Amino acid sequence: MNRDYKLGDIASCIKNDLIELGVTKLQLLKLQGFEKLSRIGALLLWNIIVIFLAFFASLFAFIALGFWFSDLVGNFAGGFALVLLLYVGIFGILFVFRNAICTGFQNKFLRELEQEFRV
């Protein structure tokens, strides 16, 4: 049996390997954090885009509805006043149920995040 290794050499090699393992684990943790952060950012950006497009689609629909009501009523002011009443009714309903709506969106968002991060 050849014993060329000294205890100090073995300890030094083990120390260097442990330091390298720690650095590698830290880099892996950082990359996993960046991956999760990028998924959250992409999900938030997608939801913002969808809300933005839905807003403009509904705005266009309500303008068209205002012109249609104007044709039925006979003047523009009356038609767009009806659309205003419709807006007030929708915002009133949203105001009354705002807690349930916010909780529903939060639960949906958290479920999507939980599904994204399951490994």
Secondary structure, 3 states (H helix, E strand, C coil): CCCCCCHHHHHHHHHHHHHHHHHHHHHHHHHHHHHHHHHHHHHHHHHHHHHHHHHHHHHHHHHHHHHHHHHHHCCHHHHHHHHHHHHHHHHHHHHHCHHHHHHHHHHHHHHHHHHHHCC
